[in-house]
Amino acid sequence: MSIVISYSTTKPFIRKTRDREEVFCKIRKRWLLLTPEEWVRQNFLIYLTEVLNYPSSLIAVEKQLIVNQQKRRFDIVVYKNTMEAFMIVECKEMEVSITEKVIQQVLEYYSVVQSDLMLVTNGNFTFGFRRVGDELLSIDGIPGFEKNQPTI
């Protein structure tokens, strides 16, 4: 079952240069080439920070990791206050269907990052899973950040 995402009315900042469009990433604090996947990623980051209230300081974007001896990059990781991974998010462009192959990609990242939650989104559909022991269970919502919650 897809998680319903109520995106913020705030939209990413876009600028046009001579030969391309760029979007500002408030987490990385720089302008990036506006691609369909980057559009989904930036809107999801706004959702995490403005709707769910996760501090930008607990979010990492496109960091390198090694999966099966190959260099890969995850899209978004949200950390707990203890700097342990809480949530990993894989973003796909809106036209990409969320298939078993896409979910397998997130599982590969998850095997390295070991977060509590895993999400995959194409902006239209978002699917999530929670780790409970050795099992991954489907979730129907994403918890918001609570300053006094010690587990986040």
N, C-alpha and C positions, 0 to 999 in steps of 0.2 A: 504494500500500500504506500502510495506517495505521501510525503509529508507536505502539508499546506504551508507555504511560505508567504507571509504578508510583508512584502518588501516595503522599505521606506519610500516616502515620496521624494526624498533627496536622491538626485542622480549624480553619477560621477562627472567630474569636470572634464570637458573635451575641448581640445584646441586643434586648429588646423594650421599646419605649417605649409610650406610651398608644395610638398609632394606627398604628404600623408596626414592622417588624423592621429592624435595622441590622446591618451587618457591619463589623468593624474592618479597615482596610487598613494593614498594617504598613509598606508602602512610603510611602504618603501620610500615615501617622500620624493618621488621622481615621476617624470613623464615617461610613458611607455607607448609603444605602437598599439593602436587600437585594433585588436583582432576580435573575431566573434567570441573566442574563449576568454579573452581578457575582459570583454564586456560583462560576461557572466561572472567572472571572478570578482571584478570591482563592485558589481551590484550585491554579490553575496557578502563581501567584506563590509559594505555599508549596512547590510542587514544585521550582521554579527555585532557591529559596533553601535549602531543607532537604535535598532529594535531590541536586540537581545542584551545590549549594554556590556559586551566584552571589551575590556580595555585594549587599546591598540598595542600596548606594551606586552601583552600576552599572546600576540598573534605573529606568526612568521609566514612569509609568502615566498614560494618558489625557492626553497632551500634544497641543496643537493643531499642525496643519500645514496647508499650503495645497496642495490637489490640484485641478488644472484650474481654478484661480482660485476655488475654494470652500474655506471653512474646514471642516476635518474633524478628527477626533481618533483617534489610534491607541490601541490597548489597552495594549500592552506593548512597550517597546524595551529590550533588554539591550545595554549598551555594553562595548567593550573598555577596558582600562586607559588607552588613549590617547584615550578618549571618542569614538571612531568607533563607529557603530552596528554591532553584531555580529549581532543577531537581532531581528526584528520579529515580534510575535505578535498575531494577531487572534482574539478570543474571541467565540463565539456561544453562546446558551443551548442547553441540552442537546437540546431538541426541534427545533432548526434543523439541517437537513441541510447538509453541506458540499458545495455545488454549485459548478459552474463560475462562477456569478455571485459567490459568496462568495470564491472564489480570485481572481477579477478585482479585487475590492475590495482584497485584500491586495497585488496587483500594482500597483495605483494608489498605495498608500502606499509600496510598495517603490520606485517610480519617483522618489519624493521622498527617502526615507530612505537608500536604497542600502546596506542591510545585507548581510552575508555569507549569513545564513540568513533564511528566511521560514517562519512556521508559521501554521497555522489550526487551531483546536481548538473543539470543542463539549463538551469534558469526556469524552466517550465515544470520540471519534475525533479523531486529530491527524494532520495531513499536513504535511510539510515539504519545503523545497526549498533547495538550495545554489547560489549563483552561481558559475559557473566560466566566466570570460571573459564572453561575451555570452549564455551559456546558463544555464537553470535546470534543475538535475537533482534528481530526487526523492531524498530521504534516508530512511534507515530507523531513525534514532536521533538523539538530541540530545546533543551533547557536554557533559560536565560542565565546570565551571570548575576550572582548575588555576592556582594562584597563580604558578607559574614559567613559564607558557606565555605567550610574548611576543605572540602573535597575538590574545589575548583581552583 
